[in-house]
Amino acid sequence: MLKRILSAVIAVSLVMGMCSCSHSSSSEPSPGQPDSSFAEPTEPDVPIKPDPVPQGDVIDLTSDLQFTPMPNDHSKTYDAEFIKGIGGFSTELFKNTVKGDLSNGEKNTLVSPASVAFALGMTENGAGGKTLEQMQNVLCKGVDTDKFNENMKRWMSRSLTLQSENSRLDFANAVWVNNKGGITPTQQFAKACKEMYNASVFRSEFNDKTAADINNWVSQKTNGMIPSIIDGFEGNEASCLLNCAAFDAKWIKPYEEDQIKQNEKFTNAKGEEVKCTMLESVESDYIENGSATGFVKRYNGKYSFMAVLPNEDKSIGDFVSALDFDELSELYASRKQNVDVYAKLPQFKFDYNTELGNTLKNMGMSDAFSAGADFSNMFENAQMKIDRVLHKTHIELDAQGTKAAAATAVTNRNMAMQKEDPKTVHLDRPFVFAIMDTELGVPVFIGTVCDPTVQ
């Protein structure tokens, strides 16, 4: 399973390979460096319009505020501390999630660290004291809240400039506050949510209708890939902070009909042989270190698919448990280009959902979930703690490209090189995969495939 996840991560980072009869000679930039081969669209020069206020007794508390995207200034590189911090959070979140999945039986895993970071980033703006310190250390170690907000706004703004017909990544944020009890968000918190995250703050009674409104919003923002995020409210929740991420990109060169092979063998994490549809191609970027091999395949735009296949003597669990952001970055940065890689990639589609509370506690964010949590900067007249961090994802990879979506809900409760010899990477056993932002060098989505026939 870990092998599948790593393979996907590498594939997202690297340049997409060509069809089986040819491959691309273009190359990806190193993390944090612009890719001059891609002409970026002009950034928006007007503020983004806010989402319409849901119907009914709903009040937009941020109607007098606006989000203005940051200009895409190519003279500036991305903040190195932020990239290191958010990269570390991404791999640790992935590792801890996979560990939990393996303890409950091996299965496909997919998390969106970006989605979780947006939701928790908004939440961090309401934290204080030790609660804030722990959230900063877990989310982006070494980066304070103001710098984190600025970098997340830049990431969100940049995604807007890269939209095209064949490649897009959309982020959407919102905050809902329970009208019951007269809970009032602080001005600082509402301002940060709107101006840094483009998140409107809605006040409404937390009932079945509000739950339906939230689920409808999530479905809309994920293009229907995630139809709902919450089952309902128990009554004493104070707020719900939401992020949605939706990715849709075509391969630079889709697979031809003769590259789509039916009834191919795949050995799942249990050692059982299953049949799946394999996509065959010759790629041009090869990944290898002492414990894994892989390849990178480019989408249209600045996103790539990276696949990492652990060596046969290493289980997916052992591989993932030893993985850190330094190794992940090195796998991508040290890829060998202009190498013939005879690749097989299983076609797969699955949904995944998890509750990240215990995972985040284990990562060091325990106070936020305790009775002693300090969210005094979020509400003027209530003591809060995080109740649940709900996370759902969806992915579809086929011959044309990849669609993926994520939704995260944080509910608070009152209280060009010389060619080498050809390489072969057949993803016919559990692997790791990721969809990488190639300019930042961090995963937007990361997961494992233990059995491509499981949906």
C-alpha positions as CSV (number, residue, x, y, z in Angstrom):
1,M,0.0,0.0,0.0
2,L,2.9,2.3,0.9
3,K,4.5,1.6,-2.4
4,R,1.4,2.7,-4.2
5,I,1.2,5.9,-2.3
6,L,4.8,6.8,-2.9
7,S,4.5,6.0,-6.5
8,A,1.6,8.3,-6.9
9,V,3.5,11.1,-5.1
10,I,6.5,10.8,-7.3
11,A,4.3,10.7,-10.5
12,V,2.6,13.9,-9.4
13,S,5.9,15.7,-9.0
14,L,7.5,14.7,-12.2
15,V,6.9,15.6,-15.8
16,M,4.3,13.5,-17.5
17,G,5.7,10.8,-19.8
18,M,4.6,10.5,-23.4
19,C,2.8,7.6,-25.1
20,S,4.5,4.3,-25.5
21,C,5.9,5.3,-28.8
22,S,7.5,8.5,-27.5
23,H,8.1,10.6,-24.4
24,S,8.5,14.2,-23.4
25,S,11.9,15.9,-23.2
26,S,10.7,18.7,-21.0
27,S,11.8,18.9,-17.4
28,E,10.3,20.0,-14.1
29,P,11.8,22.8,-12.0
30,S,13.3,22.1,-8.6
31,P,11.0,22.7,-5.6
32,G,10.4,26.4,-5.1
33,Q,11.7,27.4,-8.6
34,P,9.4,28.6,-11.4
35,D,9.0,26.5,-14.5
36,S,9.8,28.8,-17.4
37,S,8.5,26.3,-20.0
38,F,4.9,26.9,-18.9
39,A,3.2,30.2,-19.7
40,E,1.0,31.1,-16.8
41,P,-2.3,32.8,-17.3
42,T,-2.6,36.4,-16.2
43,E,-3.6,36.6,-12.5
44,P,-7.0,38.1,-11.6
45,D,-7.0,41.9,-11.2
46,V,-10.3,42.1,-9.3
47,P,-11.3,40.7,-6.0
48,I,-12.8,37.2,-6.0
49,K,-16.6,37.4,-5.6
50,P,-17.8,35.7,-2.3
51,D,-20.0,32.7,-2.4
52,P,-23.7,33.6,-2.3
53,V,-25.2,33.5,1.2
54,P,-27.3,30.3,1.6
55,Q,-31.0,30.7,1.7
56,G,-32.9,31.0,5.0
57,D,-32.0,32.6,8.3
58,V,-28.3,32.8,7.5
59,I,-26.2,35.9,8.2
60,D,-22.8,36.6,6.5
61,L,-20.7,38.2,9.2
62,T,-18.0,39.1,6.7
63,S,-20.1,40.8,4.0
64,D,-18.1,44.0,4.5
65,L,-14.7,42.3,3.9
66,Q,-13.2,40.9,0.8
67,F,-10.4,38.6,-0.5
68,T,-7.9,40.1,-3.0
69,P,-5.6,37.5,-4.6
70,M,-1.9,38.1,-4.3
71,P,0.0,38.9,-7.5
72,N,2.0,36.0,-8.9
73,D,5.5,37.7,-8.6
74,H,8.0,35.4,-10.4
75,S,10.9,37.4,-9.0
76,K,10.2,35.9,-5.6
77,T,10.8,32.3,-4.5
78,Y,8.5,30.6,-2.1
79,D,9.3,30.9,1.6
80,A,11.8,28.1,2.3
81,E,10.7,27.7,6.0
82,F,7.1,27.4,4.9
83,I,7.8,24.7,2.2
84,K,9.9,22.7,4.7
85,G,7.2,23.1,7.4
86,I,4.2,22.2,5.3
87,G,6.1,19.4,3.6
88,G,6.9,17.9,7.0
89,F,3.3,18.2,8.0
90,S,2.2,16.5,4.8
91,T,4.4,13.5,5.2
92,E,3.7,13.1,8.9
93,L,0.0,13.3,8.3
94,F,0.3,10.7,5.6
95,K,2.5,8.4,7.7
96,N,0.2,8.5,10.7
97,T,-2.9,7.9,8.6
98,V,-1.4,4.9,6.9
99,K,-0.2,3.5,10.2
100,G,-3.8,3.7,11.5
101,D,-5.1,2.1,8.3
102,L,-2.6,-0.8,8.4
103,S,-3.5,-1.5,12.0
104,N,-7.1,-2.0,11.0
105,G,-6.4,-4.0,7.8
106,E,-4.5,-2.9,4.7
107,K,-6.5,-0.7,2.4
108,N,-6.1,2.2,0.0
109,T,-5.4,5.5,1.6
110,L,-5.7,9.1,0.3
111,V,-5.3,12.3,2.3
112,S,-5.0,15.9,1.1
113,P,-2.6,17.6,3.5
114,A,-3.4,20.9,1.6
115,S,-7.1,20.6,2.5
116,V,-6.3,19.8,6.1
117,A,-3.8,22.6,6.3
118,F,-6.3,25.2,5.0
119,A,-9.0,24.1,7.5
120,L,-6.6,24.0,10.5
121,G,-4.8,27.1,9.3
122,M,-8.1,29.1,9.8
123,T,-8.6,27.4,13.1
124,E,-5.1,28.4,14.2
125,N,-6.1,32.1,13.9
126,G,-8.4,31.6,16.9
127,A,-5.9,29.8,19.1
128,G,-3.7,31.2,21.9
129,G,-1.2,30.1,24.5
130,K,0.1,26.5,24.4
131,T,-2.8,25.5,22.1
132,L,-1.4,27.9,19.5
133,E,2.2,26.8,20.0
134,Q,1.3,23.2,19.4
135,M,-0.8,24.0,16.3
136,Q,2.1,26.0,14.9
137,N,4.6,23.2,15.6
138,V,2.4,20.6,14.0
139,L,1.1,22.5,11.0
140,C,4.3,24.3,9.9
141,K,7.1,24.2,12.4
142,G,9.2,27.4,12.6
143,V,6.5,29.5,10.9
144,D,4.3,31.9,12.9
145,T,0.6,32.4,12.2
146,D,1.0,35.6,10.2
147,K,3.6,34.1,7.9
148,F,1.6,30.9,7.6
149,N,-1.5,32.9,6.6
150,E,0.5,34.8,4.0
151,N,1.9,31.7,2.4
152,M,-1.4,29.9,2.4
153,K,-3.0,33.0,0.7
154,R,-0.2,32.9,-1.9
155,W,-0.8,29.2,-2.5
156,M,-4.5,29.8,-3.0
157,S,-3.9,32.9,-5.2
158,R,-1.4,31.0,-7.3
159,S,-3.9,28.2,-7.9
160,L,-6.3,30.7,-9.4
161,T,-3.7,31.9,-11.9
162,L,-3.0,28.3,-13.1
163,Q,-6.5,27.5,-14.1
164,S,-7.0,26.1,-17.6
165,E,-9.3,23.9,-19.5
166,N,-7.1,20.9,-19.1
167,S,-5.6,21.5,-15.6
168,R,-7.1,23.1,-12.5
169,L,-6.8,23.0,-8.7
170,D,-9.5,24.8,-6.8
171,F,-9.5,25.6,-3.1
172,A,-12.6,26.8,-1.2
173,N,-13.0,27.8,2.5
174,A,-16.0,28.7,4.7
175,V,-16.8,29.0,8.4
176,W,-20.2,28.4,10.0
177,V,-21.0,29.7,13.5
178,N,-23.9,28.4,15.6
179,N,-26.5,31.1,16.2
180,K,-27.5,29.4,19.4
181,G,-26.1,30.9,22.6
182,G,-25.1,34.2,21.1
183,I,-21.6,33.0,20.2
184,T,-19.7,35.9,18.5
185,P,-16.5,35.4,16.5
186,T,-13.8,38.0,17.3
187,Q,-13.2,40.7,14.7
188,Q,-9.6,39.5,14.2
189,F,-10.6,35.9,13.6
190,A,-13.3,36.8,11.0
191,K,-11.0,39.2,9.3
192,A,-8.2,36.6,9.0
193,C,-10.6,34.0,7.6
194,K,-12.0,36.3,4.9
195,E,-9.0,38.3,3.9
196,M,-6.4,35.5,4.0
197,Y,-8.5,32.4,3.2
198,N,-11.5,33.9,1.3
199,A,-13.7,32.2,3.8
200,S,-17.1,33.8,4.5
201,V,-18.2,33.5,8.1
202,F,-21.9,32.5,8.2
203,R,-24.1,32.5,11.3
204,S,-27.0,30.1,11.4
205,E,-28.8,27.8,13.8
206,F,-27.0,24.4,13.7
207,N,-29.8,22.1,12.6
208,D,-30.6,19.6,9.8
209,K,-31.0,22.4,7.3
210,T,-27.6,23.9,8.1
211,A,-26.0,20.4,7.8
212,A,-27.7,20.1,4.4
213,D,-26.5,23.6,3.4
214,I,-22.9,22.6,4.4
215,N,-23.1,19.3,2.5
216,N,-24.5,21.1,-0.6
217,W,-21.6,23.6,-0.4
218,V,-19.1,20.7,-0.2
219,S,-20.7,18.9,-3.1
220,Q,-20.6,22.0,-5.3
221,K,-17.0,22.9,-4.4
222,T,-15.8,19.3,-5.2
223,N,-17.8,19.0,-8.4
224,G,-19.9,16.3,-6.9
225,M,-17.0,14.0,-6.1
226,I,-17.7,14.4,-2.3
227,P,-21.5,14.7,-1.8
228,S,-21.3,15.3,1.9
229,I,-18.9,15.8,4.8
230,I,-21.1,15.7,8.0
231,D,-24.0,13.5,9.1
232,G,-25.5,16.2,11.3
233,F,-25.1,18.2,14.4
234,E,-25.5,17.0,18.0
235,G,-26.6,20.5,19.2
236,N,-23.7,22.0,21.2
237,E,-21.2,22.5,18.4
238,A,-20.1,26.1,18.2
239,S,-18.6,26.3,14.7
240,C,-17.6,24.3,11.6
241,L,-14.6,25.4,9.6
242,L,-14.5,23.9,6.1
243,N,-12.1,23.5,3.2
244,C,-12.6,21.8,-0.2
245,A,-9.9,21.0,-2.7
246,A,-10.8,19.8,-6.3
247,F,-8.2,18.7,-8.8
248,D,-8.9,17.9,-12.5
249,A,-6.1,17.5,-15.0
250,K,-5.5,15.7,-18.3
251,W,-2.3,13.9,-19.1
252,I,-0.2,15.8,-21.6
253,K,-0.6,12.8,-23.9
254,P,-3.5,10.5,-23.0
255,Y,-3.0,6.8,-23.3
256,E,-3.9,5.4,-26.7
257,E,-6.3,2.4,-27.0
258,D,-3.4,-0.1,-27.5
259,Q,-1.8,1.1,-24.2
260,I,-4.9,0.1,-22.2
261,K,-4.5,-3.5,-21.1
262,Q,-7.4,-5.4,-19.5
263,N,-7.2,-8.2,-17.0
264,E,-3.6,-7.5,-15.9
265,K,-2.2,-9.0,-12.7
266,F,-1.8,-7.0,-9.5
267,T,-0.7,-8.6,-6.2
268,N,-2.4,-6.7,-3.4
269,A,-1.2,-6.0,0.1
270,K,-2.5,-9.4,1.3
271,G,-0.4,-11.2,-1.2
272,E,-3.5,-12.1,-3.3
273,E,-3.6,-11.8,-7.1
274,V,-6.3,-9.6,-8.6
275,K,-7.1,-8.5,-12.1
276,C,-7.1,-4.8,-13.1
277,T,-6.8,-2.5,-16.1
278,M,-3.2,-1.4,-16.6
279,L,-2.0,1.7,-18.5
280,E,1.3,1.1,-20.4
281,S,3.6,3.8,-21.5
282,V,7.2,4.9,-21.9
283,E,8.1,7.7,-19.5
284,S,11.2,9.9,-19.4
285,D,11.8,10.7,-15.7
286,Y,13.1,7.9,-13.5
287,I,13.3,7.7,-9.7
288,E,15.6,5.4,-7.8
289,N,17.2,5.2,-4.4
290,G,18.3,2.2,-2.3
291,S,14.8,1.3,-1.2
292,A,12.4,2.2,-4.1
293,T,12.1,2.9,-7.8
294,G,9.5,5.0,-9.6
295,F,8.6,7.5,-12.3
296,V,7.0,10.9,-12.9
297,K,4.3,11.6,-15.4
298,R,3.2,15.1,-16.3
299,Y,-0.3,16.6,-16.5
300,N,-1.1,19.7,-18.5
301,G,-0.1,22.6,-16.3
302,K,2.2,22.7,-13.3
303,Y,1.1,19.4,-11.7
304,S,2.6,15.9,-12.1
305,F,2.0,12.4,-10.9
306,M,4.8,10.7,-9.0
307,A,4.8,7.0,-8.3
308,V,7.1,5.3,-5.9
309,L,7.4,1.5,-5.7
310,P,9.2,0.1,-2.7
311,N,11.6,-2.8,-3.2
312,E,10.1,-6.2,-3.0
313,D,11.8,-7.0,0.3
314,K,10.2,-3.9,1.9
315,S,6.5,-3.8,2.8
316,I,4.4,-0.7,2.1
317,G,4.0,-0.2,5.9
318,D,7.7,-0.3,6.6
319,F,8.5,2.0,3.7
320,V,5.9,4.6,4.7
321,S,6.9,4.5,8.3
322,A,10.5,5.4,7.4
323,L,9.5,8.1,4.9
324,D,10.1,11.8,5.7
325,F,9.8,15.0,3.6
326,D,13.6,15.1,3.0
327,E,13.5,11.7,1.3
328,L,10.3,12.6,-0.6
329,S,11.9,15.8,-1.8
330,E,15.1,14.0,-2.7
331,L,13.3,11.4,-4.7
332,Y,11.7,14.1,-6.8
333,A,14.7,16.4,-7.1
334,S,17.2,13.7,-8.0
335,R,15.1,12.0,-10.7
336,K,17.0,11.1,-13.8
337,Q,15.5,12.7,-16.9
338,N,15.7,11.6,-20.5
339,V,15.6,7.9,-19.5
340,D,13.3,5.4,-21.1
341,V,11.0,4.0,-18.4
342,Y,8.7,1.2,-19.4
343,A,5.9,1.9,-17.0
344,K,2.7,0.2,-16.1
345,L,0.1,2.1,-14.0
346,P,-3.1,0.5,-12.8
347,Q,-6.3,2.4,-13.5
348,F,-8.0,3.0,-10.1
349,K,-10.9,4.9,-8.5
350,F,-11.8,5.0,-4.8
351,D,-13.2,7.0,-1.9
352,Y,-11.6,7.4,1.5
353,N,-12.8,9.0,4.7
354,T,-11.3,9.3,8.2
355,E,-11.5,11.2,11.4
356,L,-8.1,12.9,12.1
357,G,-8.5,13.7,15.7
358,N,-6.3,10.9,17.1
359,T,-3.8,11.4,14.3
360,L,-3.3,15.1,15.0
361,K,-3.1,14.4,18.8
362,N,-0.3,11.8,18.1
363,M,1.4,14.4,16.0
364,G,1.6,16.8,18.9
365,M,-1.7,18.8,18.7
366,S,-3.3,17.4,21.9
367,D,-4.3,20.6,23.7
368,A,-6.6,21.7,20.9
369,F,-8.8,18.7,21.6
370,S,-8.7,19.0,25.4
371,A,-10.8,20.8,28.0
372,G,-8.0,23.2,28.5
373,A,-7.9,24.3,24.8
374,D,-7.3,28.0,24.3
375,F,-9.3,29.4,21.4
376,S,-9.9,32.7,23.1
377,N,-9.0,34.5,19.8
378,M,-11.8,32.8,18.0
379,F,-14.9,33.7,20.0
380,E,-15.5,36.6,22.3
381,N,-17.7,34.9,24.8
382,A,-17.2,31.1,24.7
383,Q,-14.6,28.5,25.6
384,M,-14.0,26.1,22.7
385,K,-12.1,22.9,21.9
386,I,-11.8,21.0,18.6
387,D,-14.3,18.2,18.6
388,R,-13.7,16.5,15.3
389,V,-11.6,16.8,12.2
390,L,-13.5,15.0,9.4
391,H,-11.7,14.3,6.2
392,K,-13.0,12.8,3.0
393,T,-11.2,12.2,-0.4
394,H,-12.0,10.8,-3.8
395,I,-9.7,10.0,-6.8
396,E,-10.2,8.7,-10.3
397,L,-7.2,7.9,-12.4
398,D,-7.7,6.7,-16.0
399,A,-6.3,6.9,-19.5
400,Q,-7.3,10.6,-19.9
401,G,-6.1,12.0,-16.6
402,T,-6.9,12.4,-13.0
403,K,-9.7,13.8,-10.9
404,A,-9.3,14.1,-7.1
405,A,-11.2,16.0,-4.4
406,A,-10.9,16.5,-0.7
407,A,-13.1,18.0,2.0
408,T,-12.1,18.8,5.6
409,A,-14.4,19.9,8.4
410,V,-13.1,21.1,11.8
411,T,-16.0,21.2,14.2
412,N,-15.5,23.1,17.5
413,R,-17.5,22.3,20.6
414,N,-18.3,24.9,23.2
415,M,-16.0,23.8,25.4
416,A,18.2,17.2,-20.3
417,M,20.7,14.3,-19.7
418,Q,22.4,11.5,-21.6
419,K,20.1,8.5,-21.8
420,E,20.8,5.6,-19.5
421,D,19.7,2.0,-20.1
422,P,15.9,1.6,-20.1
423,K,14.2,1.1,-16.8
424,T,11.1,-0.9,-15.9
425,V,8.5,0.1,-13.2
426,H,5.4,-2.0,-13.1
427,L,3.0,-0.9,-10.4
428,D,1.6,-4.4,-10.0
429,R,1.8,-4.5,-6.2
430,P,1.0,-1.9,-3.4
431,F,2.4,1.5,-4.0
432,V,2.4,5.1,-2.9
433,F,1.1,7.9,-5.0
434,A,0.9,11.7,-4.7
435,I,-0.3,14.6,-6.8
436,M,2.4,17.2,-6.4
437,D,2.5,20.9,-6.7
438,T,5.7,21.0,-8.8
439,E,6.6,24.6,-8.0
440,L,6.3,24.2,-4.2
441,G,7.4,20.6,-4.3
442,V,4.7,19.5,-1.8
443,P,1.9,17.0,-2.1
444,V,-1.7,18.3,-2.6
445,F,-2.9,14.7,-2.3
446,I,-1.0,11.6,-1.2
447,G,-2.1,8.1,-0.8
448,T,-1.6,4.3,-1.3
449,V,-3.1,1.8,-3.6
450,C,-3.2,-1.7,-2.0
451,D,-5.8,-3.1,-4.3
452,P,-7.0,-1.1,-7.4
453,T,-10.1,-3.2,-7.6
454,V,-11.5,-1.9,-4.3
455,Q,-13.7,1.3,-4.6
